[in-house]
Amino acid sequence: MAVKPLILFHYPLSPFSEKMRAMLAWAGIPWHSVRVREMPPRPLLQRLAGGYRKVPVAQIGADVFCDTRCIAAEIARRTRRPLLALEACSAEAQAFAARADGELFMACALSANTLAMGQRVLHSMSLPDLARFAWDRVQIGRKSSLGAAPLRQPRQRVRAHLQELEQRLAGQDFLFGSAPQHADFSAFHGLWFLHDLARAPLLDGHPQVLAWMARIRAFGHGRCTPMTGELALEWARTSQPRRLEPGSRLSTPQRVAIGPADYAQDQSEGLLVAATPTRWVLARDEPGLGRLHVHFPREGYRLVALD
């Protein structure tokens, strides 16, 4: 049986999408690219993932993977690079990646308010879309559970982060050894947003960090084939969800809602059909597409019973 291709729903300025694009390139996996809007509504993607609104999202046939943790685990599953899956990394690397993806990414994003970033955003969106984008992000911030800590002195947080990275990279090519792990891509995407897109000067004077970024940037985006969202839906319609992992299937599926616990907390509803120590699998029956399995990480997500 032919291996189904991985489809990534993303947009160019999305930092978490860049994390996945770089990881796919390093892993050597061909992938299909479906570009989506910077904000909802994304009606085609909504048919696959339900209410979940974060980007990127990956699709393999009738299986849909939400959050970069789930997507990275699928990339690791398809390669001989197990340390791309966060759960396969050391406790130290997992804690580092969680911090890099959370408060440190927010500090990078808040420090990226430069003229260069403004010009990039204006070039990528119309003025009406820019106004809608700004309003959308304000609403996300108001409902966030991250608290005020990431908002305090973001540049000082970034500088301390860069000093830590400079020390880690002394004498080695990547953060935890001679090859990149999940933590490298978690640290890279926030600094990519800050340095490559915003052209902020905060990385000046950190030669080890700049050399490490150049090594990851050199991976490029790999073997990518553009694809329409309509064709992605057709591939979902003509596929069946893959078999659930042994021992994960629930004897009595329960109707639940699952969504992020931090920000952009919109939930997807369906039947919880499987659970592992790291993942929930939600079954959704979408008109015109049939049965879909939507995969969520347990860490950082909230499950609410609906029955």
Secondary structure, DSSP 8 states (H G I E B T S, - for coil): -----EEEEE-TT-HHHHHHHHHHHHHT--EEEEE--SSS--HHHHHHHTT---S-EEEETTEEEEHHHHHHHHHHHTSS-GGGSGGGS-HHHHHHHHHIIIIIHHHHHHT---HHHHHHHHHHS-HHHHHHHHHHHHHHHHH-SS-SGGGSSHHHHHHHHHHHHHHHTTTSSBTTBSS--HHHHHHHHHHIIIIIIT--GGGTT-HHHHHHHHHHHTTTT-SEEE--HHHHHHHHHT-------TTTEEEEEEEEEEEESSSS---EEEEEEEE-SSEEEEEEEETTTEEEEEEEESTTEEEEE--
